[in-house]
Amino acid sequence: MTIKVINEQQNLKEVIEVLLTHLEPSKVMKFWAACQLGKGDYLQLKENLFAQEDVDSLYEKIKAYEDRE
């Protein structure tokens, strides 16, 4: 039997992406604060989360989120 060890940073990144997909950003940040997940290197996490993004792609995602409500 083999056990796959999950990389903690990769797992956290995936969880945050799921939360941001299904909740508004302010709720994600409140959850993050309640869990004391604000510790660590935010700049590195930010780079990992938004590596494929630019201003235009983020604008489109924000606009789509706002239009869905």
Protein Blocks (a to p, Z undefined) as FASTA:
>chain_A
ZZddddfklmmmmmmmmmmmmpcfklmmmmmmmnopmgcjfklmmmmmmmmgcfklmmmm
mmmmmmmZZ
